[in-house]
Structures are given as structure tokens and as C-alpha cells.
Amino acid sequence: MTGLFASGHIVDCIVAVLALEIAAFAVWRRSSLANAVVAALPGICLLLALRSALTGAGWTMIALWLMLSFPAHLADLWRRPP
């Protein structure tokens, strides 16, 4: 289990489950796949920041993913109905 965290593969597993959840949500709610992806994109960016931190990437890569999560969050808020 330690190796799963140290290699960052735990995040890969979580992103794979999230991808299945996005597809299931798009089918179940009969919404577009784009809406489901935009809703999940901020979380995916945060998970990729976590993966970068777990694998020892530089602070710039971690900061990049964290910065990308903000416009993704704004896009999610913009697409949601009031």
C-alpha cells in the first residue's frame, strides 16, 4: 500500500473511478458528457496536484495544477443554472 501512495498510482486509481463516475452520471442524468467533465475538472486538477506532490515533482508543477483548478472551478460555476 505504501508503494501505491509513493508512486502516485493511488491518484491514478481515483481518477479512473472518477472517469467512470462521469460517464455514469452523464448517462443516468441524461446530461451532456461535457457538463459532467466540466463539473469534475476542478477535482481532477486538484488530484493531479496531489499526484505531483506525492511523486516529488517540483513546486512549479504542483502550483500549475492548483492554478488550473481555479479557472476550471469558475467554468463549472458559469455553466450551472442559477
Secondary structure per residue as TSV (DSSP state, phi and psi in degrees):
chain	resnum	aa	ss	phi	psi
A	1	M	-	360.0	-35.3
A	2	T	H	-62.1	-40.4
A	3	G	H	-63.8	-33.6
A	4	L	H	-63.3	-39.2
A	5	F	H	-77.3	-42.7
A	6	A	H	-64.0	-34.3
A	7	S	T	-85.1	-11.1
A	8	G	T	83.2	1.1
A	9	H	H	-68.0	-19.4
A	10	I	H	-62.6	-37.4
A	11	V	H	-68.5	-37.6
A	12	D	H	-58.8	-42.5
A	13	C	H	-63.7	-41.8
A	14	I	H	-66.0	-41.9
A	15	V	H	-64.9	-36.6
A	16	A	H	-64.4	-42.7
A	17	V	H	-64.5	-39.0
A	18	L	H	-65.0	-37.6
A	19	A	H	-63.2	-41.7
A	20	L	H	-64.1	-38.9
A	21	E	H	-64.6	-39.9
A	22	I	H	-61.3	-46.9
A	23	A	H	-63.5	-43.8
A	24	A	H	-65.2	-39.4
A	25	F	H	-65.0	-41.6
A	26	A	H	-63.4	-37.7
A	27	V	H	-75.6	-45.2
A	28	W	H	-66.6	-44.6
A	29	R	T	-86.3	-4.8
A	30	R	T	53.7	37.1
A	31	S	-	-101.6	170.4
A	32	S	-	-72.6	152.0
A	33	L	H	-64.1	-33.6
A	34	A	H	-61.4	-40.6
A	35	N	H	-62.9	-40.7
A	36	A	H	-67.7	-38.9
A	37	V	H	-67.7	-44.0
A	38	V	H	-63.0	-35.9
A	39	A	H	-67.6	-33.4
A	40	A	H	-91.4	-14.0
A	41	L	H	-60.1	-41.4
A	42	P	H	-60.6	-40.1
A	43	G	H	-66.6	-37.5
A	44	I	H	-64.7	-41.7
A	45	C	H	-61.2	-41.8
A	46	L	H	-66.1	-38.3
A	47	L	H	-64.7	-38.3
A	48	L	H	-69.7	-30.9
A	49	A	H	-64.8	-41.9
A	50	L	H	-61.7	-43.5
A	51	R	H	-61.3	-41.6
A	52	S	H	-61.4	-41.7
A	53	A	H	-66.9	-41.6
A	54	L	H	-65.8	-32.5
A	55	T	T	-92.1	2.3
A	56	G	T	82.0	23.7
A	57	A	-	-66.7	161.7
A	58	G	-	-68.1	163.9
A	59	W	H	-64.5	-26.1
A	60	T	H	-66.5	-38.4
A	61	M	H	-68.7	-41.0
A	62	I	H	-63.4	-44.6
A	63	A	H	-64.7	-36.2
A	64	L	H	-60.1	-48.5
A	65	W	H	-65.0	-38.0
A	66	L	H	-66.2	-39.9
A	67	M	H	-68.0	-37.0
A	68	L	H	-68.7	-24.8
A	69	S	H	-68.7	-27.9
A	70	F	H	-68.6	-52.0
A	71	P	H	-64.0	-30.3
A	72	A	H	-65.5	-39.2
A	73	H	H	-65.7	-42.4
A	74	L	H	-63.0	-40.5
A	75	A	H	-62.5	-38.6
A	76	D	H	-63.3	-45.4
A	77	L	H	-64.9	-37.9
A	78	W	H	-66.4	-36.0
A	79	R	H	-79.1	-18.5
A	80	R	S	-77.1	141.2
A	81	P	-	-70.7	151.2
A	82	P	-	-68.0	360.0
